[in-house]
């Protein structure tokens, strides 16, 4: 590997680290990082800001000013080539006079799809593609899925005993995992656009579903409840705080005669012909510009997403406790006819969180 290739990896890793800061805050735009380097020294950096703009390249270029001329830009996603609410980032890089642009992965958005890199090359800028492309694709998988499949990425969060139970037979569940695992769970919330759960969890636990990490309360994501019959109590925590944290209830057309009681509290109702059709649910969430959804439902909701083939990632917090067969399972019945039909996952990494273990998985292709 050449010295330049090693430097490209080094600076792109830094750009990816910047991009991760935007996860859960940039939808519907991707989370992008940009690093400007001149003579081997970082002169400016940026990441996509909350709400999706300004874009990472614009932030870095504004910070660099005239120093950007002759620099190399490391960007985790191909610079945009179309005019939306802001001008094309490819044009901004050309105007700034950068000499080289290193891109991790091409933007699948048909408005870009190679057009950004083509603009740069047409202006005489050297473009290097595919540096840490796998890492960049994984980081923005939710954005890619929204573009290519009209659905967000779904991460299934499980917090269970060693034998896969999320509550005692009497429903008691606080607390199966320890404080370190619960803190990490709140960090997961802050890095997703929305949290989704079923009505049974709302009725059993009356959760607030906010992010309670110090300094990150403003990053509480949208709360989504699957409730086809509109059984969510109007005095529940999520309804009572709907004016503070966006709250959506996905329900049926037949239940909309009770809509006023919820809308008065600031809840948005999303009426679908068949709310049990998770493909339709996924499309409705994508239409509302979500790219990353954390599923924190009960066993029935978890099983439904698995059966629908919509689980892209699993974050499994496992506590060193045994509850037994009379406990509530983390995943409801899947009605499998064979082991080969079971959802297959690939282990990504394992970490220890206090007394608990977090195992992170992704869907096996």
C-alpha positions in Angstrom: 0.0 0.0 0.0 1.4 3.4 -1.0 1.8 6.2 1.5 -1.0 8.2 -0.2 -3.3 5.2 0.1 -2.6 5.0 3.8 -3.3 8.7 4.3 -6.5 8.3 2.3 -7.7 5.6 4.8 -6.6 7.7 7.8 -8.5 10.9 6.7 -11.6 9.0 5.5 -11.8 7.2 8.9 -11.8 10.7 10.4 -14.6 11.8 8.0 -16.7 8.7 8.9 -16.3 9.6 12.6 -17.6 13.1 11.9 -20.5 11.6 9.9 -21.6 9.4 12.8 -22.3 12.6 14.8 -25.3 13.3 12.6 -27.0 9.9 12.9 -30.5 10.4 14.1 -30.5 14.1 13.3 -30.1 14.6 9.5 -33.1 12.8 8.1 -34.2 12.8 5.3 -30.6 13.6 4.3 -27.7 11.2 4.8 -25.2 11.7 7.6 -22.0 12.8 5.8 -18.6 13.8 7.0 -16.0 16.0 5.2 -12.4 16.6 6.0 -10.2 19.1 4.1 -6.5 18.4 4.0 -3.6 20.4 2.7 0.0 19.5 2.8 -0.9 16.5 5.1 -2.6 18.7 7.6 -6.4 19.0 8.3 -7.4 22.5 7.7 -11.2 22.2 8.2 -13.9 19.6 8.8 -17.6 19.4 8.9 -20.6 17.1 9.1 -24.2 17.4 8.0 -26.1 19.5 10.4 -29.4 18.8 12.1 -32.3 18.8 9.6 -29.9 17.8 6.9 -28.4 21.2 6.1 -26.0 22.7 5.6 -24.2 19.8 4.1 -20.9 18.5 5.4 -18.9 19.9 2.4 -20.4 23.4 2.9 -19.6 23.4 6.6 -16.0 22.4 5.9 -15.5 24.9 3.0 -16.9 27.8 5.0 -14.5 26.9 7.8 -11.5 26.7 5.5 -12.2 29.8 3.4 -9.4 30.6 0.9 -7.3 27.8 2.4 -9.5 25.3 0.5 -7.8 26.1 -2.8 -5.5 23.2 -3.7 -6.7 21.0 -0.8 -8.0 17.4 -0.8 -11.6 16.9 0.3 -12.4 13.5 1.9 -16.2 13.0 1.7 -18.1 9.9 3.0 -20.7 10.2 0.3 -20.5 11.5 -3.2 -21.1 15.3 -3.3 -24.6 16.1 -4.4 -25.1 17.4 -8.0 -28.6 18.7 -7.8 -30.1 21.9 -6.4 -32.5 21.4 -3.6 -32.8 23.8 -0.7 -29.1 24.4 -1.1 -26.8 24.5 -4.1 -24.9 21.4 -5.3 -21.9 20.5 -3.1 -20.0 19.4 -6.2 -20.3 23.0 -7.5 -19.2 24.4 -4.2 -16.0 22.2 -4.2 -15.2 23.3 -7.8 -15.7 27.0 -6.9 -13.5 26.6 -3.8 -10.7 25.3 -6.0 -10.0 22.0 -4.3 -7.5 19.9 -6.2 -8.7 16.4 -5.3 -11.8 14.8 -3.9 -11.7 11.3 -2.2 -15.2 9.7 -2.0 -16.2 6.7 0.0 -19.3 5.7 -1.8 -21.5 6.8 -4.7 -24.9 8.4 -3.8 -27.8 6.1 -4.9 -30.2 9.0 -5.2 -31.1 9.2 -8.9 -30.6 12.9 -8.8 -26.9 12.3 -8.1 -25.9 8.7 -8.9 -22.4 9.5 -10.2 -23.3 13.0 -11.4 -21.4 14.7 -8.5 -18.2 12.8 -9.3 -18.7 13.6 -13.0 -19.0 17.3 -12.3 -15.8 17.3 -10.3 -13.9 15.4 -13.0 -15.3 17.7 -15.8 -13.8 20.6 -13.8 -10.4 19.0 -13.8 -10.5 17.8 -10.2 -8.9 14.4 -9.5 -11.5 12.0 -8.0 -10.7 8.8 -6.1 -13.7 6.6 -5.3 -14.3 3.6 -3.0 -12.2 4.4 0.0 -13.8 2.6 3.0 -16.9 2.1 0.9 -18.3 -0.8 3.0 -18.1 1.3 6.2 -19.7 4.3 4.5 -22.5 2.2 3.1 -23.2 0.6 6.5 -23.3 4.0 8.2 -25.9 5.4 5.8 -27.8 2.1 5.2 -31.0 3.7 6.3 -30.7 6.5 3.7 -29.8 4.0 1.0 -32.8 1.8 1.9 -35.1 4.8 1.7 -33.9 5.6 -1.8 -33.8 2.1 -3.1 -36.7 0.3 -1.3 -38.8 3.2 0.1 -38.4 2.1 3.7 -36.2 3.0 6.6 -33.6 0.8 8.2 -35.1 -1.1 11.2 -33.0 -2.0 14.2 -34.5 -4.4 16.6 -33.5 -3.7 20.2 -33.8 -6.6 22.7 -33.0 -6.5 26.4 -33.5 -9.9 27.9 -32.4 -12.5 30.4 -29.9 -15.1 29.4 -32.8 -17.4 28.4 -34.4 -14.8 26.2 -37.1 -13.4 28.5 -38.1 -9.7 28.7 -40.3 -9.9 31.8 -41.6 -12.2 34.5 -44.8 -14.1 34.0 -46.6 -11.4 36.0 -45.2 -8.7 33.6 -42.5 -7.3 35.9 -39.5 -6.1 33.8 -37.7 -3.4 35.8 -34.9 -3.9 35.6 -33.6 -6.9 33.7 -30.4 -5.1 32.5 -28.2 -2.8 34.5 -27.6 0.9 34.2 -24.7 0.7 31.7 -26.9 -1.2 29.3 -29.8 1.1 29.8 -27.5 4.1 29.1 -26.4 2.5 25.9 -30.0 1.9 25.0 -30.6 5.7 25.3 -27.6 6.3 23.1 -29.2 4.1 20.5 -32.4 6.2 20.7 -30.4 9.3 20.1 -28.9 7.8 16.9 -32.2 6.9 15.3 -34.9 9.0 13.7 -37.7 7.2 15.5 -38.6 4.6 18.1 -41.4 2.2 17.3 -43.5 0.0 19.6 -46.8 -1.8 19.7 -49.9 -0.8 21.7 -49.4 -3.7 24.1 -46.1 -2.3 25.3 -47.8 1.1 25.8 -50.6 -0.4 27.9 -48.2 -2.6 29.9 -45.4 -0.1 30.6 -46.7 3.4 30.0 -43.3 4.4 28.7 -42.0 7.9 27.9 -39.6 6.8 25.2 -37.3 9.7 25.4 -33.6 10.0 25.5 -32.5 10.6 29.1 -28.7 10.9 28.6 -27.2 14.1 30.1 -27.1 16.8 27.4 -28.9 14.7 24.8 -32.5 15.2 25.8 -33.0 17.3 22.7 -32.2 14.2 20.6 -35.3 12.3 21.7 -36.5 10.8 18.4 -40.1 10.6 17.0 -42.2 8.1 18.8 -44.3 5.7 16.7 -47.0 3.5 18.1 -48.7 0.7 16.2 -52.3 0.9 17.4 -54.9 -0.2 14.9 -57.9 0.3 17.3 -56.7 3.5 18.9 -56.4 2.0 22.4 -53.6 4.3 23.5 -54.8 6.1 26.7 -55.0 9.8 26.3 -53.5 10.2 29.7 -50.5 8.0 28.8 -47.0 9.5 29.0 -46.4 9.5 25.3 -49.7 11.4 24.6 -49.2 13.8 27.5 -45.8 14.7 26.1 -46.7 14.8 22.4 -46.3 18.6 22.3 -42.7 18.1 23.4 -41.6 15.1 21.4 -43.2 14.3 18.1 -45.6 11.3 18.5 -47.3 9.4 15.7 -49.9 6.6 16.0 -50.4 4.3 13.1 -54.0 3.2 13.1 -56.8 2.0 10.9 -59.2 4.1 8.9 -62.0 2.7 11.0 -60.6 4.2 14.2 -60.3 7.7 12.9 -63.7 8.7 14.4 -61.7 9.2 17.6 -59.0 11.2 16.1 -59.8 14.5 17.7 -59.0 13.3 21.2 -55.5 12.6 20.1 -54.9 15.5 17.8 -55.9 17.9 20.5 -52.8 16.7 22.4 -50.5 17.1 19.4 -50.4 13.5 18.3 -50.3 12.8 14.6 -52.4 10.0 13.4 -51.4 8.0 10.3 -54.4 6.0 9.0 -53.6 3.0 6.9 -56.0 0.6 5.2 -54.2 -2.3 7.0 -51.9 -1.3 9.8 -50.9 -4.9 10.3 -49.2 -4.7 6.8 -45.7 -3.8 7.9 -44.6 -3.1 4.4 -47.2 -0.4 4.2 -46.1 0.9 7.6 -42.5 1.0 6.4 -43.5 2.9 3.3 -45.5 5.4 5.4 -42.5 6.1 7.6 -40.3 6.5 4.6 -42.8 8.9 3.1 -42.5 10.9 6.3 -38.7 11.1 5.7 -37.5 8.6 8.3 -34.4 6.7 7.5 -33.5 4.9 10.8 -36.1 3.3 13.2 -35.4 1.6 16.5 -38.0 -1.1 17.2 -38.5 -1.4 21.0 -41.8 -3.3 21.0 -42.8 -6.5 22.8 -42.4 -10.1 21.6 -45.3 -9.8 19.2 -44.0 -6.7 17.4 -40.5 -8.2 17.2 -41.8 -11.4 15.7 -43.9 -9.5 13.2 -40.9 -7.5 11.9 -38.9 -10.6 11.7 -41.6 -12.5 9.7 -41.9 -9.5 7.4 -38.1 -9.6 6.7 -37.8 -6.0 7.8 -35.2 -6.4 10.6 -31.8 -5.1 9.3 -29.9 -5.0 12.6 -30.4 -6.5 16.1 -28.9 -5.0 19.3 -29.3 -7.7 21.9 -28.6 -6.8 25.5 -28.2 -10.0 27.6 -28.3 -9.9 31.4 -26.8 -12.7 33.5 -30.2 -13.7 34.8 -32.4 -16.7 34.2 -36.2 -16.2 34.3 -37.6 -19.5 33.0 -40.2 -20.7 30.7 -43.0 -18.9 32.5 -41.4 -15.5 31.6 -42.4 -13.3 28.6 -40.3 -14.2 25.5 -38.4 -11.5 23.7 -39.7 -12.8 20.4 -43.1 -14.2 19.8 -44.0 -17.2 17.7 -42.5 -17.2 14.2 -44.4 -20.4 13.0 -41.2 -21.8 11.4 -41.5 -25.0 9.4 -37.8 -25.6 9.4 -34.6 -24.3 10.9 -33.5 -23.2 7.4 -36.5 -20.7 7.4 -35.3 -19.0 10.6 -34.1 -15.4 10.2 -30.3 -15.6 9.9 -28.0 -12.9 11.4 -24.3 -12.1 11.2 -22.5 -11.2 14.5 -20.7 -7.9 14.1 -19.3 -7.3 17.6 -19.7 -8.0 21.3 -19.1 -5.6 24.1 -19.5 -5.8 27.9 -21.7 -3.2 29.6 -21.3 -3.6 33.3 -22.6 -7.0 34.1 -24.4 -7.3 30.8 -23.4 -8.2 27.3 -24.4 -6.4 24.1 -24.2 -8.5 20.9 -24.7 -6.5 17.7 -25.9 -8.4 14.6 -26.9 -7.5 11.0 -29.1 -9.4 8.6 -27.2 -12.2 6.8 -27.5 -11.9 3.0 
